[in-house]
Amino acid sequence: MSDSVINVSGSDQTYAVDAIRPGTGTGDYRQVICVGDFTNSGIGGAVASVSTSALCVSSVGEKENGNTMSYASFSFSGAGGAPASNQTIISAPGANKSLLIHGYQTNLTGVAGATDGYAMLTDGDDGTTNRVYISGIQGENCADHSIMLKYPIQLTTNTALKATTDEQANHLVFLGTVFYTTIDV
């Protein structure tokens, strides 16, 4: 790319572009290092920058809003744990706070040939529009789900993540782990 396409020297105030010039006096700015303003992102300065001819890369993704990733595990079984209705998995985080669900690993198993049921995770008490996860099972089958979301699911402010199971015949086992952070809203 020639410098006639993007004419910058280190930083351009209009486009906020940092670039590297591979040779002295060539005017050829090839490698764009950082585009955008990261002032309000929680990242100190740019993600990548050039300082005294060295590429500097900020550490990102380790913490979100100062919080490390947390997890909560659960298990509901035919020994009295299922069926369950609106059982708290992660407690409400408090006023002006929200849970961000980053992923989960779950297992739903039917323990007899006539098992018929479902399990779900919900944003607060179960309703038809607040289901974060739902899975069904029939027979002695197993449904495994493992996902880490590219974009986390933000639950309603000061609301717990809850689980509900339903058994139509025999019993099922529902267990898993949910990965989350808490944010200020």
PEMO-V696792 format. One record per residue. N is the residue number from 1. RES is the residue in one small letter. NEAR is the number of other C-alpha atoms within 8 Angstrom. Layout:
{{N RES NEAR} {N RES NEAR}}
//
This chain:
{{1 m 6} {2 s 9} {3 d 10} {4 s 5} {5 v 6} {6 i 6} {7 n 7} {8 v 11} {9 s 8} {10 g 9} {11 s 9} {12 d 10} {13 q 6} {14 t 4} {15 y 7} {16 a 11} {17 v 14} {18 d 15} {19 a 14} {20 i 11} {21 r 11} {22 p 8} {23 g 7} {24 t 6} {25 g 4} {26 t 7} {27 g 9} {28 d 10} {29 y 15} {30 r 10} {31 q 7} {32 v 10} {33 i 10} {34 c 12} {35 v 9} {36 g 7} {37 d 7} {38 f 11} {39 t 9} {40 n 6} {41 s 5} {42 g 7} {43 i 11} {44 g 7} {45 g 6} {46 a 11} {47 v 11} {48 a 10} {49 s 11} {50 v 11} {51 s 7} {52 t 4} {53 s 5} {54 a 6} {55 l 8} {56 c 8} {57 v 7} {58 s 9} {59 s 6} {60 v 7} {61 g 5} {62 e 6} {63 k 9} {64 e 9} {65 n 6} {66 g 5} {67 n 8} {68 t 8} {69 m 9} {70 s 7} {71 y 8} {72 a 9} {73 s 9} {74 f 8} {75 s 9} {76 f 12} {77 s 12} {78 g 10} {79 a 5} {80 g 7} {81 g 9} {82 a 14} {83 p 13} {84 a 11} {85 s 7} {86 n 10} {87 q 8} {88 t 9} {89 i 11} {90 i 8} {91 s 8} {92 a 10} {93 p 11} {94 g 8} {95 a 6} {96 n 8} {97 k 12} {98 s 17} {99 l 17} {100 l 12} {101 i 12} {102 h 14} {103 g 12} {104 y 12} {105 q 11} {106 t 12} {107 n 12} {108 l 15} {109 t 12} {110 g 16} {111 v 12} {112 a 9} {113 g 8} {114 a 9} {115 t 17} {116 d 15} {117 g 14} {118 y 11} {119 a 13} {120 m 12} {121 l 12} {122 t 15} {123 d 14} {124 g 10} {125 d 7} {126 d 11} {127 g 7} {128 t 5} {129 t 4} {130 n 9} {131 r 12} {132 v 8} {133 y 7} {134 i 9} {135 s 9} {136 g 10} {137 i 14} {138 q 11} {139 g 11} {140 e 11} {141 n 9} {142 c 9} {143 a 11} {144 d 8} {145 h 8} {146 s 8} {147 i 7} {148 m 7} {149 l 7} {150 k 5} {151 y 5} {152 p 9} {153 i 7} {154 q 8} {155 l 11} {156 t 8} {157 t 10} {158 n 12} {159 t 14} {160 a 13} {161 l 14} {162 k 15} {163 a 14} {164 t 14} {165 t 13} {166 d 10} {167 e 13} {168 q 7} {169 a 8} {170 n 10} {171 h 15} {172 l 15} {173 v 14} {174 f 13} {175 l 11} {176 g 11} {177 t 11} {178 v 12} {179 f 12} {180 y 12} {181 t 13} {182 t 10} {183 i 9} {184 d 6} {185 v 6}}
//
